[in-house]
């Protein structure tokens, strides 16, 4: 059955012949930047700096660390692009039913001003007491929530199987891609939080509690900031186990609860790091990740940042050799800030470098790298179990057909396991992709955007032991091959839909 499904999905493979020179070894010369020990040490360095939150000392140190490594690599014009973003600091978080107190974690970026700017808000000494409306996995619409606290089960809405419609080629030597547990596992990025809270606010709710019903046994879920919605009411996360206890307590105590929360939202500076390796033309291929995190951030995105640094060092080392002949296209290496606070850095970058063309560089392609992690599953008792298998990887791309074939060949040649090429072209019609490249992609730049969605990526559990160390070099070599191939391609023809001259 798995074999039959694979034949159906792998649409690209039917029209191409792969030339495979054997799987790439992770061994490398001691001075080669694309070696396991060096990339892994970079991840460890970034974890040691964590949390690398925007506007925090760790965030500033992470930007400084990347800039230092870029300069050491021999890049030119290494600088920061600075923007205003907003730090969100909660305190006094509590949830009570009668005299019973529950273990909660405040929903990130909740209880802020309607204008989403700097604000200080508190429920005060008396907290916020109200009746509780339990909608479970249902919808707010049609329920009377005015003056009430909404209790709901968070739904992760993008299982791995949902991406199969976009699959062009799958490299799965471990034959795990179609395992039902893997296929049905949903990443924690796309959820029902925004739609549920939007409806709750519109209905006049005064607070909400999200039960992490399908999550592992943790409430340390650091959701992103939903930039299209200011969450003006206080919210709390509880685990599935604590949610069951909460519901029992509510039934015994008249379905009333009290929320306590104080939030200080302040303007801070986000720093994106940019470095250049000029080529013979101003046509530029951009290599990207993000260095900020809200926890240890080993996989999300210590691994992506480490890959960008390794590639900068690889090409910087080549450029320093005697007789070096510059590449046709320039290379731009970028690590972004504000990934968790609203993507202000990404939006400002697109305006300056792509839409307004306020620099000499013409960005003709983008390579984004995120999340090289080990697969983890939720045990029956709620524990997180990390396996030795790679987390399924998706590579969103909208390149021409020859380049698609080259990407597929490189996946096999470099043994990038559990990897699927995903056709991003349809996403151009619906407004974006769930990766850090979304804004660049939306501005019309062809992309090769590597992503995975491990369960732990927004959690304090994202520690170094979750990094798939065995895949650090294969992914780096895949991107080396991709960048070299892009350098030979005429700029106007890189995308599946040719660029206008």
One Martini backbone bead per residue (centre of mass of N, CA, C, O) as a GRO file, in nm:
protein
  501
    1UNK     BB    1   0.059   0.062  -0.022
    2UNK     BB    2   0.293   0.256   0.005
    3UNK     BB    3   0.405   0.213  -0.280
    4UNK     BB    4   0.152   0.309  -0.430
    5UNK     BB    5   0.138   0.594  -0.312
    6UNK     BB    6   0.414   0.686  -0.408
    7UNK     BB    7   0.355   0.667  -0.715
    8UNK     BB    8   0.132   0.883  -0.715
    9UNK     BB    9   0.291   1.130  -0.586
   10UNK     BB   10   0.545   1.095  -0.777
   11UNK     BB   11   0.534   1.293  -1.047
   12UNK     BB   12   0.829   1.367  -1.130
   13UNK     BB   13   0.972   1.084  -1.162
   14UNK     BB   14   0.834   1.000  -1.440
   15UNK     BB   15   1.015   1.253  -1.596
   16UNK     BB   16   1.291   1.122  -1.480
   17UNK     BB   17   1.651   1.090  -1.438
   18UNK     BB   18   1.866   0.970  -1.205
   19UNK     BB   19   2.186   1.084  -1.086
   20UNK     BB   20   2.374   0.870  -0.871
   21UNK     BB   21   2.674   0.896  -0.647
   22UNK     BB   22   2.576   0.849  -0.386
   23UNK     BB   23   2.599   0.895  -0.067
   24UNK     BB   24   2.674   1.134   0.143
   25UNK     BB   25   2.915   1.210   0.348
   26UNK     BB   26   2.985   1.347   0.673
   27UNK     BB   27   3.262   1.362   0.595
   28UNK     BB   28   3.545   1.590   0.642
   29UNK     BB   29   3.749   1.822   0.629
   30UNK     BB   30   3.873   2.006   0.891
   31UNK     BB   31   3.828   2.291   0.703
   32UNK     BB   32   3.531   2.225   0.654
   33UNK     BB   33   3.228   2.382   0.706
   34UNK     BB   34   3.075   2.107   0.596
   35UNK     BB   35   3.051   1.987   0.905
   36UNK     BB   36   2.920   1.847   1.174
   37UNK     BB   37   3.077   1.970   1.418
   38UNK     BB   38   3.051   2.269   1.333
   39UNK     BB   39   2.744   2.298   1.308
   40UNK     BB   40   2.675   2.191   1.592
   41UNK     BB   41   2.832   2.412   1.746
   42UNK     BB   42   2.657   2.645   1.653
   43UNK     BB   43   2.402   2.549   1.787
   44UNK     BB   44   2.516   2.551   2.075
   45UNK     BB   45   2.579   2.850   2.085
   46UNK     BB   46   2.282   2.943   2.051
   47UNK     BB   47   2.171   2.797   2.301
   48UNK     BB   48   2.353   2.951   2.507
   49UNK     BB   49   2.202   3.232   2.444
   50UNK     BB   50   1.946   3.156   2.537
   51UNK     BB   51   1.707   3.343   2.487
   52UNK     BB   52   1.639   3.504   2.147
   53UNK     BB   53   1.472   3.747   2.192
   54UNK     BB   54   1.330   4.017   2.095
   55UNK     BB   55   1.508   4.270   2.277
   56UNK     BB   56   1.707   4.094   2.408
   57UNK     BB   57   2.012   4.000   2.506
   58UNK     BB   58   2.005   3.738   2.335
   59UNK     BB   59   1.926   3.872   2.068
   60UNK     BB   60   2.173   4.058   2.043
   61UNK     BB   61   2.386   3.830   2.062
   62UNK     BB   62   2.297   3.673   1.812
   63UNK     BB   63   2.351   3.896   1.605
   64UNK     BB   64   2.652   3.929   1.678
   65UNK     BB   65   2.735   3.640   1.614
   66UNK     BB   66   2.662   3.637   1.316
   67UNK     BB   67   2.833   3.879   1.228
   68UNK     BB   68   3.103   3.757   1.313
   69UNK     BB   69   3.087   3.507   1.125
   70UNK     BB   70   3.066   3.664   0.863
   71UNK     BB   71   3.337   3.809   0.884
   72UNK     BB   72   3.512   3.554   0.908
   73UNK     BB   73   3.410   3.450   0.618
   74UNK     BB   74   3.437   3.731   0.425
   75UNK     BB   75   3.222   3.921   0.430
   76UNK     BB   76   3.046   4.197   0.317
   77UNK     BB   77   2.854   4.432   0.443
   78UNK     BB   78   2.813   4.395   0.749
   79UNK     BB   79   2.478   4.426   0.887
   80UNK     BB   80   2.205   4.601   1.015
   81UNK     BB   81   1.850   4.566   1.030
   82UNK     BB   82   1.628   4.796   1.174
   83UNK     BB   83   1.344   4.758   1.398
   84UNK     BB   84   1.022   4.777   1.523
   85UNK     BB   85   0.914   4.607   1.806
   86UNK     BB   86   0.756   4.364   2.050
   87UNK     BB   87   0.754   4.306   2.375
   88UNK     BB   88   0.635   4.022   2.586
   89UNK     BB   89   0.544   4.046   2.940
   90UNK     BB   90   0.453   3.823   3.181
   91UNK     BB   91   0.240   3.814   3.481
   92UNK     BB   92   0.039   3.683   3.717
   93UNK     BB   93  -0.045   3.392   3.635
   94UNK     BB   94  -0.393   3.270   3.655
   95UNK     BB   95  -0.617   2.986   3.759
   96UNK     BB   96  -0.953   2.970   3.896
   97UNK     BB   97  -1.168   2.744   4.095
   98UNK     BB   98  -1.223   2.880   4.345
   99UNK     BB   99  -0.965   2.720   4.537
  100UNK     BB  100  -0.860   2.621   4.263
  101UNK     BB  101  -0.551   2.568   4.109
  102UNK     BB  102  -0.387   2.606   3.793
  103UNK     BB  103  -0.179   2.498   3.541
  104UNK     BB  104  -0.031   2.769   3.363
  105UNK     BB  105   0.010   2.942   3.036
  106UNK     BB  106   0.049   3.210   2.868
  107UNK     BB  107  -0.064   3.356   2.592
  108UNK     BB  108   0.096   3.476   2.350
  109UNK     BB  109   0.002   3.808   2.296
  110UNK     BB  110  -0.189   3.862   2.514
  111UNK     BB  111  -0.333   4.136   2.643
  112UNK     BB  112  -0.357   4.377   2.433
  113UNK     BB  113  -0.379   4.630   2.246
  114UNK     BB  114  -0.560   4.718   1.966
  115UNK     BB  115  -0.288   4.855   1.829
  116UNK     BB  116  -0.026   4.674   1.908
  117UNK     BB  117   0.127   4.835   2.106
  118UNK     BB  118   0.224   4.978   2.361
  119UNK     BB  119   0.153   4.821   2.689
  120UNK     BB  120  -0.043   4.812   3.002
  121UNK     BB  121  -0.188   4.517   3.155
  122UNK     BB  122  -0.452   4.435   3.404
  123UNK     BB  123  -0.665   4.255   3.628
  124UNK     BB  124  -0.573   4.280   3.903
  125UNK     BB  125  -0.647   4.184   4.221
  126UNK     BB  126  -0.938   4.051   4.133
  127UNK     BB  127  -0.937   3.991   3.859
  128UNK     BB  128  -1.128   3.771   3.623
  129UNK     BB  129  -1.463   3.704   3.660
  130UNK     BB  130  -1.648   3.421   3.506
  131UNK     BB  131  -1.815   3.256   3.302
  132UNK     BB  132  -1.807   2.936   3.135
  133UNK     BB  133  -1.753   2.844   2.789
  134UNK     BB  134  -1.774   2.520   2.644
  135UNK     BB  135  -1.663   2.424   2.305
  136UNK     BB  136  -1.423   2.265   2.257
  137UNK     BB  137  -1.409   2.173   1.908
  138UNK     BB  138  -1.571   2.404   1.842
  139UNK     BB  139  -1.762   2.700   1.799
  140UNK     BB  140  -1.848   3.023   1.871
  141UNK     BB  141  -2.061   3.032   1.688
  142UNK     BB  142  -2.380   3.062   1.849
  143UNK     BB  143  -2.259   3.173   2.115
  144UNK     BB  144  -2.278   3.300   2.443
  145UNK     BB  145  -1.984   3.518   2.536
  146UNK     BB  146  -2.067   3.753   2.689
  147UNK     BB  147  -1.872   3.799   2.971
  148UNK     BB  148  -1.685   3.547   2.904
  149UNK     BB  149  -1.518   3.235   2.919
  150UNK     BB  150  -1.332   3.057   2.686
  151UNK     BB  151  -1.341   2.705   2.625
  152UNK     BB  152  -1.085   2.519   2.437
  153UNK     BB  153  -0.968   2.315   2.176
  154UNK     BB  154  -0.686   2.283   2.024
  155UNK     BB  155  -0.618   2.294   1.668
  156UNK     BB  156  -0.428   2.115   1.445
  157UNK     BB  157  -0.456   2.186   1.080
  158UNK     BB  158  -0.158   2.055   0.960
  159UNK     BB  159  -0.104   1.781   0.828
  160UNK     BB  160   0.111   1.606   0.641
  161UNK     BB  161  -0.106   1.500   0.435
  162UNK     BB  162  -0.193   1.787   0.319
  163UNK     BB  163   0.079   1.808   0.125
  164UNK     BB  164   0.047   1.591  -0.103
  165UNK     BB  165  -0.080   1.772  -0.328
  166UNK     BB  166   0.227   1.912  -0.369
  167UNK     BB  167   0.378   1.670  -0.455
  168UNK     BB  168   0.676   1.575  -0.663
  169UNK     BB  169   0.896   1.456  -0.450
  170UNK     BB  170   1.031   1.157  -0.281
  171UNK     BB  171   1.267   1.102  -0.011
  172UNK     BB  172   1.247   0.757   0.150
  173UNK     BB  173   1.461   0.528   0.270
  174UNK     BB  174   1.287   0.450   0.546
  175UNK     BB  175   0.978   0.425   0.497
  176UNK     BB  176   0.797   0.674   0.674
  177UNK     BB  177   0.607   0.881   0.529
  178UNK     BB  178   0.338   0.663   0.547
  179UNK     BB  179   0.300   0.674   0.830
  180UNK     BB  180   0.027   0.735   1.011
  181UNK     BB  181   0.157   0.899   1.243
  182UNK     BB  182   0.300   1.097   1.051
  183UNK     BB  183   0.063   1.191   0.863
  184UNK     BB  184  -0.127   1.293   1.119
  185UNK     BB  185   0.067   1.484   1.209
  186UNK     BB  186   0.074   1.811   1.353
  187UNK     BB  187   0.170   2.116   1.331
  188UNK     BB  188   0.212   2.418   1.549
  189UNK     BB  189   0.138   2.660   1.346
  190UNK     BB  190  -0.140   2.556   1.241
  191UNK     BB  191  -0.437   2.690   1.391
  192UNK     BB  192  -0.736   2.776   1.592
  193UNK     BB  193  -0.671   3.037   1.750
  194UNK     BB  194  -0.742   3.283   1.575
  195UNK     BB  195  -1.041   3.215   1.507
  196UNK     BB  196  -1.142   3.181   1.799
  197UNK     BB  197  -1.055   3.457   1.920
  198UNK     BB  198  -1.193   3.640   1.721
  199UNK     BB  199  -1.481   3.542   1.794
  200UNK     BB  200  -1.466   3.604   2.098
  201UNK     BB  201  -1.423   3.907   2.076
  202UNK     BB  202  -1.673   3.968   1.899
  203UNK     BB  203  -1.864   3.838   2.140
  204UNK     BB  204  -1.740   3.956   2.431
  205UNK     BB  205  -1.514   3.829   2.560
  206UNK     BB  206  -1.282   3.819   2.865
  207UNK     BB  207  -1.165   3.527   2.792
  208UNK     BB  208  -0.927   3.237   2.775
  209UNK     BB  209  -0.897   2.868   2.728
  210UNK     BB  210  -0.646   2.644   2.619
  211UNK     BB  211  -0.650   2.314   2.516
  212UNK     BB  212  -0.385   2.074   2.470
  213UNK     BB  213  -0.515   1.797   2.346
  214UNK     BB  214  -0.276   1.716   2.107
  215UNK     BB  215  -0.052   1.741   2.299
  216UNK     BB  216   0.182   1.724   2.495
  217UNK     BB  217   0.299   1.733   2.836
  218UNK     BB  218   0.250   2.069   2.783
  219UNK     BB  219   0.231   2.445   2.836
  220UNK     BB  220   0.498   2.549   2.661
  221UNK     BB  221   0.339   2.727   2.433
  222UNK     BB  222   0.489   2.937   2.177
  223UNK     BB  223   0.321   3.130   2.016
  224UNK     BB  224   0.265   3.329   1.777
  225UNK     BB  225   0.218   3.628   1.620
  226UNK     BB  226  -0.091   3.756   1.509
  227UNK     BB  227  -0.084   4.023   1.292
  228UNK     BB  228  -0.415   4.023   1.232
  229UNK     BB  229  -0.430   4.007   1.565
  230UNK     BB  230  -0.551   4.152   1.857
  231UNK     BB  231  -0.519   4.022   2.178
  232UNK     BB  232  -0.728   4.176   2.426
  233UNK     BB  233  -0.737   3.912   2.591
  234UNK     BB  234  -0.697   3.682   2.820
  235UNK     BB  235  -0.472   3.387   2.815
  236UNK     BB  236  -0.460   3.018   2.847
  237UNK     BB  237  -0.269   2.731   2.905
  238UNK     BB  238  -0.346   2.375   2.897
  239UNK     BB  239  -0.341   2.067   2.946
  240UNK     BB  240  -0.513   1.787   2.900
  241UNK     BB  241  -0.511   1.704   3.199
  242UNK     BB  242  -0.591   1.987   3.313
  243UNK     BB  243  -0.851   2.016   3.150
  244UNK     BB  244  -1.004   1.785   3.287
  245UNK     BB  245  -0.988   1.907   3.573
  246UNK     BB  246  -1.131   2.171   3.505
  247UNK     BB  247  -1.405   2.052   3.414
  248UNK     BB  248  -1.472   1.918   3.682
  249UNK     BB  249  -1.464   2.177   3.855
  250UNK     BB  250  -1.683   2.335   3.705
  251UNK     BB  251  -1.916   2.134   3.759
  252UNK     BB  252  -1.892   2.178   4.083
  253UNK     BB  253  -1.871   2.532   4.059
  254UNK     BB  254  -2.067   2.680   3.835
  255UNK     BB  255  -1.896   2.782   3.587
  256UNK     BB  256  -1.650   2.940   3.728
  257UNK     BB  257  -1.380   3.186   3.680
  258UNK     BB  258  -1.031   3.296   3.725
  259UNK     BB  259  -0.831   3.558   3.594
  260UNK     BB  260  -0.470   3.625   3.580
  261UNK     BB  261  -0.303   3.923   3.435
  262UNK     BB  262   0.014   4.062   3.328
  263UNK     BB  263   0.114   4.311   3.073
  264UNK     BB  264   0.421   4.401   2.897
  265UNK     BB  265   0.440   4.622   2.620
  266UNK     BB  266   0.735   4.688   2.424
  267UNK     BB  267   0.956   4.865   2.259
  268UNK     BB  268   1.187   4.728   2.017
  269UNK     BB  269   1.484   4.598   1.868
  270UNK     BB  270   1.534   4.467   1.553
  271UNK     BB  271   1.795   4.233   1.420
  272UNK     BB  272   1.922   4.207   1.105
  273UNK     BB  273   2.146   4.003   0.920
  274UNK     BB  274   2.393   4.117   0.673
  275UNK     BB  275   2.571   3.957   0.393
  276UNK     BB  276   2.833   3.967   0.136
  277UNK     BB  277   2.898   3.804  -0.199
  278UNK     BB  278   3.022   3.918  -0.463
  279UNK     BB  279   2.973   3.924  -0.798
  280UNK     BB  280   2.954   3.999  -1.140
  281UNK     BB  281   2.666   4.065  -1.039
  282UNK     BB  282   2.355   4.195  -0.895
  283UNK     BB  283   2.254   3.936  -0.900
  284UNK     BB  284   2.067   3.766  -0.629
  285UNK     BB  285   2.119   3.522  -0.377
  286UNK     BB  286   1.925   3.424  -0.101
  287UNK     BB  287   2.019   3.340   0.241
  288UNK     BB  288   1.794   3.196   0.496
  289UNK     BB  289   1.694   3.287   0.836
  290UNK     BB  290   1.649   3.262   1.203
  291UNK     BB  291   1.780   3.368   1.535
  292UNK     BB  292   1.535   3.361   1.693
  293UNK     BB  293   1.384   3.297   2.027
  294UNK     BB  294   1.179   3.151   2.318
  295UNK     BB  295   1.400   2.941   2.369
  296UNK     BB  296   1.644   2.740   2.296
  297UNK     BB  297   1.626   2.691   1.983
  298UNK     BB  298   1.761   2.454   1.821
  299UNK     BB  299   1.574   2.394   1.574
  300UNK     BB  300   1.413   2.677   1.649
  301UNK     BB  301   1.679   2.826   1.463
  302UNK     BB  302   1.967   2.697   1.496
  303UNK     BB  303   1.992   2.527   1.236
  304UNK     BB  304   1.942   2.742   1.020
  305UNK     BB  305   2.167   2.937   1.106
  306UNK     BB  306   2.402   2.733   1.083
  307UNK     BB  307   2.368   2.690   0.777
  308UNK     BB  308   2.419   2.978   0.683
  309UNK     BB  309   2.703   3.000   0.804
  310UNK     BB  310   2.830   2.758   0.656
  311UNK     BB  311   2.784   2.874   0.369
  312UNK     BB  312   2.944   3.132   0.409
  313UNK     BB  313   3.212   2.983   0.469
  314UNK     BB  314   3.236   2.825   0.211
  315UNK     BB  315   3.235   3.072   0.010
  316UNK     BB  316   3.458   3.234   0.152
  317UNK     BB  317   3.679   3.021   0.113
  318UNK     BB  318   3.675   3.020  -0.196
  319UNK     BB  319   3.734   3.334  -0.229
  320UNK     BB  320   4.034   3.303  -0.085
  321UNK     BB  321   4.148   3.173  -0.318
  322UNK     BB  322   4.364   3.139  -0.549
  323UNK     BB  323   4.209   3.234  -0.850
  324UNK     BB  324   3.942   3.336  -0.801
  325UNK     BB  325   3.618   3.317  -0.952
  326UNK     BB  326   3.357   3.478  -0.962
  327UNK     BB  327   3.047   3.471  -0.949
  328UNK     BB  328   2.778   3.560  -1.122
  329UNK     BB  329   2.631   3.575  -0.857
  330UNK     BB  330   2.527   3.700  -0.580
  331UNK     BB  331   2.553   3.675  -0.219
  332UNK     BB  332   2.301   3.661   0.042
  333UNK     BB  333   2.314   3.681   0.397
  334UNK     BB  334   2.035   3.594   0.626
  335UNK     BB  335   1.915   3.690   0.958
  336UNK     BB  336   1.631   3.699   1.136
  337UNK     BB  337   1.393   3.874   1.307
  338UNK     BB  338   1.062   3.864   1.448
  339UNK     BB  339   0.921   3.578   1.423
  340UNK     BB  340   0.753   3.614   1.721
  341UNK     BB  341   0.655   3.952   1.677
  342UNK     BB  342   0.551   4.002   1.343
  343UNK     BB  343   0.764   4.039   1.097
  344UNK     BB  344   0.903   4.324   1.058
  345UNK     BB  345   1.172   4.251   0.922
  346UNK     BB  346   1.062   4.118   0.666
  347UNK     BB  347   0.893   4.357   0.560
  348UNK     BB  348   1.122   4.568   0.546
  349UNK     BB  349   1.304   4.412   0.354
  350UNK     BB  350   1.113   4.393   0.112
  351UNK     BB  351   1.081   4.693   0.069
  352UNK     BB  352   1.388   4.761   0.026
  353UNK     BB  353   1.500   4.507  -0.168
  354UNK     BB  354   1.234   4.470  -0.368
  355UNK     BB  355   1.011   4.688  -0.406
  356UNK     BB  356   1.216   4.958  -0.395
  357UNK     BB  357   1.514   4.921  -0.461
  358UNK     BB  358   1.746   5.053  -0.230
  359UNK     BB  359   1.957   4.870  -0.370
  360UNK     BB  360   2.183   4.707  -0.588
  361UNK     BB  361   2.024   4.450  -0.531
  362UNK     BB  362   1.894   4.165  -0.721
  363UNK     BB  363   1.654   3.949  -0.629
  364UNK     BB  364   1.616   3.611  -0.785
  365UNK     BB  365   1.656   3.432  -0.518
  366UNK     BB  366   1.561   3.181  -0.258
  367UNK     BB  367   1.714   3.040   0.050
  368UNK     BB  368   1.554   2.843   0.297
  369UNK     BB  369   1.629   2.748   0.651
  370UNK     BB  370   1.445   2.497   0.857
  371UNK     BB  371   1.441   2.251   1.078
  372UNK     BB  372   1.660   2.007   1.203
  373UNK     BB  373   1.490   1.724   1.310
  374UNK     BB  374   1.352   1.504   1.522
  375UNK     BB  375   1.127   1.275   1.564
  376UNK     BB  376   0.810   1.309   1.737
  377UNK     BB  377   0.591   1.169   1.988
  378UNK     BB  378   0.283   1.081   2.137
  379UNK     BB  379   0.201   0.930   2.400
  380UNK     BB  380  -0.055   0.798   2.578
  381UNK     BB  381   0.053   0.967   2.845
  382UNK     BB  382   0.187   1.243   2.687
  383UNK     BB  383   0.458   1.193   2.616
  384UNK     BB  384   0.767   1.276   2.479
  385UNK     BB  385   0.901   1.105   2.191
  386UNK     BB  386   1.218   1.058   2.069
  387UNK     BB  387   1.353   0.976   1.774
  388UNK     BB  388   1.579   0.853   1.505
  389UNK     BB  389   1.410   1.004   1.314
  390UNK     BB  390   1.329   1.210   1.077
  391UNK     BB  391   1.179   1.484   1.013
  392UNK     BB  392   0.966   1.578   0.802
  393UNK     BB  393   1.034   1.729   0.486
  394UNK     BB  394   0.993   2.048   0.325
  395UNK     BB  395   1.019   2.183  -0.022
  396UNK     BB  396   0.954   2.482  -0.126
  397UNK     BB  397   0.882   2.539  -0.482
  398UNK     BB  398   0.912   2.767  -0.802
  399UNK     BB  399   1.059   2.622  -1.035
  400UNK     BB  400   1.185   2.505  -1.293
  401UNK     BB  401   1.207   2.195  -1.430
  402UNK     BB  402   1.516   2.160  -1.420
  403UNK     BB  403   1.542   2.241  -1.119
  404UNK     BB  404   1.366   2.023  -1.000
  405UNK     BB  405   1.547   1.790  -1.085
  406UNK     BB  406   1.799   1.889  -0.933
  407UNK     BB  407   1.676   1.869  -0.652
  408UNK     BB  408   1.612   1.568  -0.653
  409UNK     BB  409   1.901   1.470  -0.700
  410UNK     BB  410   2.020   1.604  -0.441
  411UNK     BB  411   1.862   1.452  -0.229
  412UNK     BB  412   1.988   1.178  -0.300
  413UNK     BB  413   2.295   1.237  -0.309
  414UNK     BB  414   2.273   1.364   0.007
  415UNK     BB  415   2.064   1.223   0.193
  416UNK     BB  416   1.774   1.359   0.226
  417UNK     BB  417   1.558   1.268   0.451
  418UNK     BB  418   1.228   1.286   0.444
  419UNK     BB  419   1.176   1.430   0.151
  420UNK     BB  420   0.973   1.700  -0.002
  421UNK     BB  421   0.860   1.822  -0.288
  422UNK     BB  422   0.692   2.144  -0.317
  423UNK     BB  423   0.449   2.311  -0.482
  424UNK     BB  424   0.425   2.670  -0.464
  425UNK     BB  425   0.251   2.799  -0.689
  426UNK     BB  426  -0.042   2.785  -0.570
  427UNK     BB  427   0.029   2.980  -0.324
  428UNK     BB  428   0.024   3.246  -0.495
  429UNK     BB  429  -0.304   3.248  -0.489
  430UNK     BB  430  -0.329   3.237  -0.139
  431UNK     BB  431  -0.068   3.413   0.007
  432UNK     BB  432   0.128   3.158   0.090
  433UNK     BB  433   0.365   3.023   0.328
  434UNK     BB  434   0.481   2.821   0.618
  435UNK     BB  435   0.742   3.031   0.613
  436UNK     BB  436   1.011   3.255   0.623
  437UNK     BB  437   0.960   3.313   0.295
  438UNK     BB  438   0.678   3.446   0.249
  439UNK     BB  439   0.746   3.748   0.175
  440UNK     BB  440   0.932   3.694  -0.063
  441UNK     BB  441   0.732   3.523  -0.220
  442UNK     BB  442   0.506   3.750  -0.233
  443UNK     BB  443   0.719   3.935  -0.412
  444UNK     BB  444   0.822   3.712  -0.651
  445UNK     BB  445   1.034   3.514  -0.544
  446UNK     BB  446   1.211   3.253  -0.592
  447UNK     BB  447   1.206   2.930  -0.416
  448UNK     BB  448   1.390   2.739  -0.143
  449UNK     BB  449   1.197   2.597   0.122
  450UNK     BB  450   1.293   2.472   0.428
  451UNK     BB  451   1.081   2.242   0.626
  452UNK     BB  452   0.953   2.173   0.959
  453UNK     BB  453   0.701   2.023   1.218
  454UNK     BB  454   0.766   1.978   1.509
  455UNK     BB  455   0.604   1.953   1.809
  456UNK     BB  456   0.852   2.122   1.977
  457UNK     BB  457   0.918   2.409   1.831
  458UNK     BB  458   0.737   2.590   2.068
  459UNK     BB  459   0.914   2.466   2.298
  460UNK     BB  460   1.115   2.393   2.572
  461UNK     BB  461   1.192   2.109   2.426
  462UNK     BB  462   1.394   2.270   2.228
  463UNK     BB  463   1.666   2.092   2.226
  464UNK     BB  464   1.960   1.953   2.125
  465UNK     BB  465   1.848   1.652   2.120
  466UNK     BB  466   1.653   1.725   1.860
  467UNK     BB  467   1.877   1.721   1.675
  468UNK     BB  468   1.966   1.619   1.342
  469UNK     BB  469   2.286   1.561   1.297
  470UNK     BB  470   2.285   1.369   1.038
  471UNK     BB  471   2.147   1.628   0.854
  472UNK     BB  472   2.332   1.878   0.836
  473UNK     BB  473   2.509   1.810   0.585
  474UNK     BB  474   2.302   1.728   0.370
  475UNK     BB  475   2.162   2.006   0.366
  476UNK     BB  476   2.408   2.178   0.298
  477UNK     BB  477   2.469   2.031   0.026
  478UNK     BB  478   2.205   2.085  -0.108
  479UNK     BB  479   2.247   2.399  -0.105
  480UNK     BB  480   2.506   2.409  -0.256
  481UNK     BB  481   2.395   2.286  -0.517
  482UNK     BB  482   2.170   2.495  -0.557
  483UNK     BB  483   2.348   2.751  -0.575
  484UNK     BB  484   2.518   2.652  -0.815
  485UNK     BB  485   2.278   2.616  -1.009
  486UNK     BB  486   2.165   2.909  -0.994
  487UNK     BB  487   2.423   3.047  -1.114
  488UNK     BB  488   2.363   2.915  -1.416
  489UNK     BB  489   2.094   3.060  -1.427
  490UNK     BB  490   1.886   3.250  -1.569
  491UNK     BB  491   1.717   3.476  -1.395
  492UNK     BB  492   1.436   3.493  -1.556
  493UNK     BB  493   1.415   3.145  -1.543
  494UNK     BB  494   1.386   3.028  -1.252
  495UNK     BB  495   1.100   3.034  -1.259
  496UNK     BB  496   0.815   2.890  -1.361
  497UNK     BB  497   0.747   3.190  -1.380
  498UNK     BB  498   0.863   3.414  -1.561
  499UNK     BB  499   1.025   3.696  -1.547
  500UNK     BB  500   1.021   4.017  -1.584
  501UNK     BB  501   1.222   4.254  -1.752
   0.00000   0.00000   0.00000
